Amino acid sequence: MNFLTLLAGMSSASEVISSEISLNFIGKYIQWLIGITGSTGLGIILFTLTLRLIVLPFDIISKVKMKKNAIKMEKMRPELERLQKQYANDKNLYNQKMMALQKKNGYSVLSGCLPSILSLIIFFVAIDAFRMYSAFAMNEEYNEIVKTYNSLVKINTVESAASDMYEITEDGNNFVISLKTDALYENSEDLKKVVKPEGDHYVLNIDSSKRFTAEASEFIDSVIESLSTESASRLEKKEGESVYTFVAKNSDDEGTSEQNQNKELAESLISIVSDDYLEKNVTVKVNEGVKEAYTKGNIKQSSFLWVKNIWMPDVSYEHPIPATVEKFKEKISAAARRSCSCDNVTIEIDGIQYDMVTAGLADQKTSPNGYFIMVALSILTTFLSQFVMQKMQKSQLELQSVDGQAAMTQKMMTWMMPIMFGVFAFSYSTAFSIYMTVSSIVTTVSSVLINLIIEKKYDNAPESVVSRSKGNINKIEKEVEKKQAEEEQKRLEKNKKKSDK
C-alpha cells in the first residue's frame, strides 16, 4: 500500500470542496458571530436574537392593534353572541352580519398578519442559512482534520530523527512523501533474510537450489497470509522440511518469466515490511495525534454543551464524524444543495483517503452526537408559544365563527406546529433546534410582556372605544335585509322580462 502518496490527494480533495461552498452575507454574519463569541452555539443564539429584534417593532405594533381589536370584540360580545344564537344554522349569514358589525366598529381582521408573514419569511431565511453554513462548517472541520493529519505525517517522517528514511518528490501540483527502499533495507534484518539487492532491483535471497534459510522461512511463515494468492503460490514447503522453496510458474509470457516472478515476490515481501514499518512508526503516532488534537479542541469543531457536532441532529443514531465517506458526502451535499447558493456543489473525496485521515477518530465515528434534548426542547417551547398565543386570542376566536370552528382550528395548530418543527429538528441540524427553541422562548416572553404593558395602558384609559347599543345592531341588520330585498327584487324583475319574451 503506497501509504504516504495518498496525502497529496487528500489536500487536493479538500480544496475542491472548499471552492464549491461559498457563504452569502447571512452565512458570513453567522460566521462573524461565531468568531466573536468563540462558540458555535452562542453564535446561533445571537443570530436568532438578531432576527427576533428585526421583527420586534412590527410585533409591538401588531400587539397594540390586537389589543384594540380585543377591546372592540369585548364591546361587541353581547351582540355577536346574540347573532350566534340567531343564525346558528346559517354560517354564511352570520359571517355577513359579523363582518358588517366589525366594519362598523373599526375591527380589523388582518391587523396581526404582518408579524406572522415576517416570521415565516425569516424562518425560511434562517433554515436556508443553516443548511448552507452546516455544509460549509462540516467541510471546514474536515479540512482541519486533513491539515492536522498531513502535519503529523511530516513531523513523523521528513522532520523526524529518521528523516533519512524518507524523501519528498513532486507529482504535478502535489508533493509526495515516500519511504526509501534502500534505507528500509539497511534498517531491516528481516528483509536481509529474504531478499538481497541486485543492481537496481531486489531479488529473493535463495541458494542455488532456490531454498531459503531456516530464519528466512520463519519470517515467511509470519507474513505469508499477507501475501497475495499469486505470490504465496510461488512459495512451497515440502513435507518433512522446515524451509521454503521458490517455485516459478511456467509461462511463455516474457513478463512472467522466472526472473520477473522472483523480482515480483521480492517486491511483495518488501511491501509487507514497508507497511509494517509505517504502521509502527507513522500510522499509529499520526492517528493518536489526530485524536488528541480533536479531543483537546485543537481542531476547529462545532460542539455545544452535550452536542458534539451542532451541524448534525441532536440524536443518538447520528455521530459527530460520519462513519463512511458516503455518509459524509451525503451530509454535505444534502445541506449544500438545499441552499440556493450551492446548487452545483460536487464532493470529490476518495473513500480510502477519508478512512485513512479519520482512522484516529474511531470513537467520534461511533459515539452518539446527542441525546434528543434539543429536539424535545424545540417541540416543547414551540407548543408553549402556540399555547400562549391561543390564550391571548381566545375571546376573539370564540366569536369568529358561529360554531366555534375558528377556535378549534387554532387548537389544532397548537399541536400541529410543534409536530411539524419536531420533524424539522429530527431531520436538520441541532443549530436549527437551537434557533427554534430560542425563537419560541423570546416570542413567548416578549408577547406576554408587551401584552401586559398594553393592557395596563388601556385599563387606565377612558371607556370610549366602541358603541354597543342595540340600535346599531338593528340598523346593521336592516341594512343587510334591505340589500337582500333589493337583490331579490332585481332577480324577480329579470325573470319576468325573460318570461315576457
C-alpha positions in Angstrom: 0.0 0.0 0.0 1.5 3.3 -1.0 0.6 4.9 2.3 2.2 8.4 2.0 1.3 9.1 -1.6 -2.3 9.5 -0.6 -1.6 12.6 1.5 -1.3 14.9 -1.5 -4.6 13.6 -2.9 -6.3 14.4 0.4 -5.2 18.0 0.4 -6.4 18.4 -3.2 -9.8 16.8 -2.5 -10.5 19.2 0.4 -9.7 22.2 -1.7 -12.2 21.1 -4.3 -15.0 21.1 -1.7 -14.0 24.5 -0.3 -14.0 26.1 -3.7 -17.6 25.0 -4.3 -19.1 26.1 -1.0 -19.2 29.9 -0.5 -21.1 31.9 2.1 -23.6 34.6 1.3 -23.8 37.7 3.5 -26.1 35.9 6.0 -23.6 33.0 6.3 -20.8 35.4 6.8 -22.8 37.1 9.5 -23.2 33.8 11.3 -19.5 33.1 10.8 -18.7 36.6 12.3 -21.0 35.9 15.4 -19.4 32.5 16.0 -16.0 34.1 15.7 -16.6 36.9 18.2 -18.2 34.6 20.7 -15.8 31.7 20.3 -18.8 29.3 20.4 -20.9 28.0 17.6 -23.9 27.6 20.0 -23.7 31.2 21.3 -23.3 32.5 17.7 -26.5 30.7 16.7 -28.3 32.2 19.8 -27.1 35.7 18.9 -28.2 35.2 15.2 -31.6 34.1 16.5 -31.9 37.2 18.7 -30.9 39.4 15.8 -33.8 38.0 13.7 -36.2 38.5 16.6 -35.1 42.1 17.0 -35.9 42.8 13.4 -39.5 41.5 14.0 -39.9 43.2 17.4 -41.1 46.6 16.2 -43.7 45.0 13.9 -44.7 42.7 16.8 -45.3 45.6 19.1 -47.5 47.3 16.5 -49.3 44.1 15.9 -49.9 43.5 19.6 -51.3 47.1 20.1 -53.7 46.5 17.2 -54.7 43.1 18.5 -55.4 44.6 21.9 -57.6 47.3 20.4 -59.4 44.5 18.5 -59.8 42.6 21.7 -61.4 45.6 23.4 -63.7 46.1 20.4 -64.6 42.5 20.4 -65.5 42.5 24.1 -67.7 45.5 23.4 -69.4 43.6 20.6 -69.6 40.4 22.5 -73.3 40.6 23.6 -74.4 41.4 20.1 -72.2 38.7 18.5 -73.4 36.1 21.0 -77.0 37.0 20.1 -76.2 36.7 16.4 -74.6 33.3 17.0 -77.8 32.0 18.6 -80.0 33.7 16.0 -78.1 32.3 13.0 -76.7 29.1 14.4 -77.9 27.2 11.3 -76.7 29.7 8.7 -72.9 30.2 8.8 -72.8 32.5 5.7 -75.4 34.9 7.0 -73.7 35.0 10.5 -70.4 35.8 8.7 -72.1 38.6 6.7 -73.6 40.2 9.8 -70.4 39.7 11.9 -68.2 41.4 9.2 -70.7 44.2 8.9 -70.6 44.7 12.6 -66.8 44.6 12.7 -66.6 47.1 9.9 -69.0 49.4 11.6 -66.9 49.3 14.8 -63.5 49.5 13.1 -62.4 46.0 13.9 -59.5 44.9 11.6 -59.2 41.1 10.9 -55.8 41.5 9.2 -54.2 43.7 11.9 -51.9 40.8 13.3 -50.9 39.3 9.9 -47.7 41.3 9.2 -45.5 39.8 12.0 -46.7 36.3 11.1 -45.7 36.9 7.5 -42.4 38.3 8.5 -41.8 35.4 10.9 -42.5 33.0 8.1 -40.1 34.7 5.7 -37.4 34.9 8.4 -38.0 31.2 9.2 -37.2 30.2 5.6 -34.2 32.6 5.6 -32.9 31.0 8.8 -33.3 27.4 7.6 -31.6 28.2 4.3 -28.7 29.9 6.1 -28.3 26.9 8.5 -28.3 24.4 5.6 -25.6 26.3 3.8 -23.5 27.0 6.8 -23.7 23.4 8.0 -22.2 22.3 4.7 -19.5 25.0 5.0 -18.7 24.2 8.6 -18.5 20.4 8.2 -16.2 20.9 5.3 -14.0 23.4 7.3 -13.8 20.8 10.2 -12.8 18.1 7.7 -10.1 20.4 6.2 -8.8 21.0 9.8 -8.5 17.2 10.2 -6.7 16.9 6.9 -4.2 19.7 7.8 -3.5 18.1 11.2 -3.1 14.7 9.6 -0.6 15.9 7.0 1.3 18.0 9.5 1.7 15.0 11.8 2.8 12.8 8.9 5.6 15.3 8.1 6.6 15.5 11.8 6.9 11.7 11.9 8.7 11.3 8.6 10.8 14.0 6.8 11.0 16.1 10.0 11.8 13.2 12.4 15.1 11.8 13.6 14.6 9.1 10.9 14.3 11.7 8.1 16.9 9.9 6.1 14.4 7.1 5.6 12.1 9.3 3.6 12.1 11.5 0.5 9.8 14.2 -0.9 9.1 14.1 -4.6 6.9 16.4 -6.7 4.0 14.9 -8.6 2.2 17.6 -10.7 0.9 20.1 -8.2 1.3 17.8 -5.3 4.2 16.7 -3.1 4.5 13.0 -2.2 6.4 11.7 0.8 7.7 8.2 0.1 9.8 5.6 2.1 13.3 4.9 0.6 13.6 1.2 -0.1 17.4 1.2 0.3 17.1 2.9 3.7 14.4 0.5 4.7 16.5 -2.5 3.7 19.5 -1.3 5.6 17.4 -0.9 8.8 15.6 -4.2 8.5 17.2 -7.5 9.5 14.0 -9.4 8.3 14.4 -8.1 4.8 18.0 -9.2 4.6 16.9 -12.7 5.4 14.6 -13.0 2.4 15.8 -10.5 -0.2 19.0 -9.0 -1.5 20.0 -6.1 -3.8 20.8 -6.9 -7.4 21.6 -3.9 -9.4 18.7 -1.5 -9.3 16.3 -4.2 -8.1 15.8 -6.6 -5.2 15.6 -10.4 -5.7 15.0 -13.4 -3.4 17.8 -14.3 -1.0 17.9 -18.1 -2.0 20.6 -20.6 -2.7 21.3 -22.4 -6.0 18.5 -24.9 -5.3 16.1 -22.0 -4.7 15.8 -22.7 -1.0 15.5 -20.0 1.8 17.3 -20.3 5.1 15.6 -21.5 8.2 15.5 -18.0 9.6 14.1 -16.6 6.3 11.4 -19.4 6.3 10.4 -18.4 9.9 9.8 -14.8 8.7 7.9 -16.0 5.6 5.7 -18.1 7.9 4.8 -14.9 9.8 3.9 -12.9 6.7 2.6 -15.5 4.2 -1.0 -14.7 4.9 -0.4 -11.0 4.0 0.9 -12.0 0.5 -1.4 -12.2 -2.5 -2.6 -15.6 -3.6 -0.4 -15.4 -6.7 2.7 -14.5 -4.6 2.0 -17.1 -2.0 1.6 -19.8 -4.7 5.3 -19.3 -5.6 6.4 -20.4 -2.1 6.5 -24.1 -1.3 7.4 -26.0 1.9 7.8 -29.7 1.2 6.6 -32.3 3.6 9.1 -33.0 6.3 11.1 -29.9 5.5 11.3 -26.7 7.6 12.3 -24.3 4.8 10.5 -22.7 1.9 11.5 -23.1 -1.7 10.8 -20.6 -4.5 8.8 -22.3 -7.3 8.4 -20.3 -10.5 5.2 -20.9 -12.5 5.7 -22.0 -16.1 4.7 -19.4 -18.7 5.5 -18.5 -22.3 4.9 -14.8 -21.5 8.2 -13.0 -21.1 6.7 -10.7 -18.5 6.1 -13.7 -16.2 9.5 -15.3 -16.6 11.2 -16.9 -13.6 13.4 -13.9 -13.1 10.5 -11.5 -13.1 8.5 -13.7 -10.8 11.5 -13.7 -8.5 11.6 -9.9 -8.5 7.8 -9.6 -8.0 7.8 -11.8 -5.0 10.8 -9.9 -3.5 8.9 -6.6 -4.0 5.8 -8.1 -2.3 7.9 -9.1 0.7 9.5 -5.6 0.8 6.0 -4.0 0.7 4.9 -6.0 3.7 7.9 -4.9 5.7 7.3 -1.3 4.5 3.7 -1.3 5.6 4.6 -2.8 9.0 7.3 -0.1 9.4 5.0 2.7 8.5 2.2 1.3 10.7 4.5 1.2 13.8 6.5 4.4 13.1 3.9 6.7 11.4 0.3 5.5 11.3 -0.1 4.8 15.0 1.5 8.0 16.0 -0.4 10.1 13.4 -3.8 8.6 14.4 -3.1 9.2 18.1 -2.0 12.7 17.3 -5.2 13.4 15.3 -7.3 12.0 18.1 -5.5 14.1 20.7 -5.8 17.3 18.6 -9.6 16.6 18.2 -10.4 15.8 21.8 -8.3 18.8 23.1 -10.1 21.2 20.7 -7.0 22.0 18.6 -9.1 21.0 15.5 -11.9 23.5 14.9 -15.1 21.9 16.0 -18.8 22.8 16.3 -19.7 21.3 19.7 -22.1 22.9 22.1 -23.0 21.7 25.6 -23.8 17.9 25.3 -24.0 18.0 21.4 -20.7 17.1 19.8 -21.5 18.4 16.3 -24.0 21.2 16.2 -24.5 20.8 12.4 -25.8 17.3 12.9 -29.2 16.5 14.7 -29.2 16.1 18.5 -30.0 12.3 18.2 -28.2 9.2 19.4 -28.2 7.5 16.0 -26.1 10.2 14.3 -22.3 10.7 15.0 -20.0 13.7 15.3 -17.9 12.4 12.4 -19.7 10.5 9.6 -18.7 6.8 9.7 -18.1 6.5 6.0 -17.1 8.8 3.1 -20.5 8.1 1.5 -22.3 9.4 4.7 -20.0 12.4 4.8 -20.6 13.3 1.2 -24.4 12.8 1.7 -24.5 15.2 4.6 -22.5 17.9 2.9 -24.2 17.6 -0.5 -27.7 17.4 1.0 -27.1 20.6 3.1 -25.4 22.4 0.3 -27.8 21.6 -2.5 -30.8 22.7 -0.4 -29.1 26.2 -0.3 -29.8 28.3 -3.3 -26.1 29.4 -3.5 -24.7 25.9 -3.8 -26.9 24.1 -6.4 -24.0 22.7 -8.3 -21.8 21.5 -5.4 -19.6 18.5 -6.1 -18.0 16.4 -3.4 -14.7 14.7 -4.6 -13.2 12.7 -1.7 -11.7 9.2 -2.1 -13.0 6.6 0.3 -9.6 5.2 1.1 -8.3 8.7 1.8 -11.2 9.5 4.1 -10.9 6.3 6.1 -7.1 6.9 6.5 -7.4 10.5 7.6 -10.2 9.8 10.1 -8.9 6.4 11.3 -7.8 8.0 14.6 -11.4 9.3 15.2 -13.0 5.9 15.5 -14.8 6.9 18.8 -16.2 10.0 17.1 -17.5 7.9 14.2 -19.5 5.6 16.5 -20.4 7.7 19.6 -23.9 9.4 19.8 -24.0 13.0 18.6 -26.6 13.9 21.2 -29.5 12.6 23.3 -32.7 14.2 21.8 -32.6 17.0 24.4 -32.7 19.9 21.9 -35.3 18.1 19.8 -37.5 17.9 22.9 -36.9 21.5 23.9 -37.7 22.8 20.4 -41.0 20.9 20.4 -42.0 22.0 24.0 -41.1 25.7 23.5 -43.0 25.8 20.2 -46.0 24.3 21.9 -45.7 26.8 24.8 -45.5 29.7 22.3 -48.6 28.5 20.4 -50.5 27.8 23.7 -49.8 31.4 25.0 -50.8 32.9 21.6 -54.1 30.9 21.7 -54.9 32.1 25.2 -54.3 35.7 24.2 -56.7 35.4 21.3 -59.3 33.2 23.0 -62.1 35.7 23.2 -61.7 36.7 19.5 -61.5 33.2 18.2 -64.7 32.2 20.1 -66.7 34.8 18.1 -65.0 34.4 14.7 -67.4 31.6 13.7 -71.0 30.7 14.6 -70.0 27.2 15.7 -66.6 27.9 17.3 -64.7 26.4 14.3 -62.1 29.1 14.4 -61.2 28.3 18.0 -61.0 24.6 17.1 -58.7 25.3 14.2 -56.4 27.3 16.4 -56.3 24.5 18.9 -55.3 22.1 16.2 -52.5 24.5 15.1 -51.3 24.5 18.8 -50.5 20.8 18.3 -49.6 20.7 14.6 -46.9 23.4 14.7 -44.8 21.6 17.4 -45.1 18.3 15.5 -44.0 20.0 12.2 -41.0 21.7 13.9 -40.2 18.4 15.7 -39.9 16.7 12.3 -37.5 19.5 11.2 -35.5 19.1 14.4 -35.0 15.3 13.7 -34.1 16.0 10.0 -32.0 19.0 10.2 -29.1 20.2 12.4 -29.0 20.9 16.2 -28.4 24.6 15.2 -31.9 24.7 13.8 -33.3 23.2 17.0 -31.4 25.9 19.0 -32.9 28.6 16.7 -36.4 27.2 17.2 -36.0 26.9 21.0 -34.6 30.4 21.5 -37.0 32.0 19.0 -40.0 30.4 20.7 -38.9 31.5 24.2 -38.2 35.1 23.1 -41.5 35.2 21.2 -43.4 33.9 24.2 -41.7 36.2 26.8 -41.9 39.3 24.6 -45.6 38.6 23.8 -46.5 38.3 27.4 -44.5 41.5 28.4 -45.9 43.5 25.5 -49.4 42.4 26.3 -49.0 43.3 30.0 -47.8 46.8 29.1 -50.6 47.4 26.6 -53.2 46.1 29.0 -52.0 48.4 31.7 -52.2 51.3 29.3 -55.7 50.5 28.1 -57.0 49.6 31.5 -56.3 53.2 32.7 -57.8 54.7 29.6 -61.5 56.0 29.5 -64.1 53.7 28.1 -64.9 55.2 24.7 -63.7 52.8 22.1 -66.9 51.5 20.5 -70.6 51.8 21.0 -72.6 48.6 21.6 -76.1 49.9 21.6 -78.8 47.5 20.4 -79.8 50.2 17.8 -76.5 49.7 16.0 -77.2 46.0 15.6 -80.7 46.6 14.4 -79.6 49.3 12.0 -76.9 46.9 10.5 -79.5 44.1 10.3 -81.9 46.4 8.5 -79.3 47.4 6.0 -78.4 43.8 5.3 -82.0 42.9 4.9 -82.7 45.9 2.7 -79.8 44.9 0.4 -81.1 41.3 0.2 -84.6 42.5 -0.6 -83.2 44.8 -3.4 -81.2 41.9 -4.9 -84.3 39.6 -4.7 -86.5 42.3 -6.4 -83.9 42.6 -9.2 -83.8 38.9 -9.7 -87.7 38.7 -9.9 -87.8 41.6 -12.5 -85.1 39.9 -14.6 -87.0 36.6 -14.6 -90.3 38.4 -15.5 -88.6 40.0 -18.5 -87.3 36.7 -19.7 -90.8 35.2 -19.4 -92.5 38.1 -21.3 -90.1 37.5 -24.2 
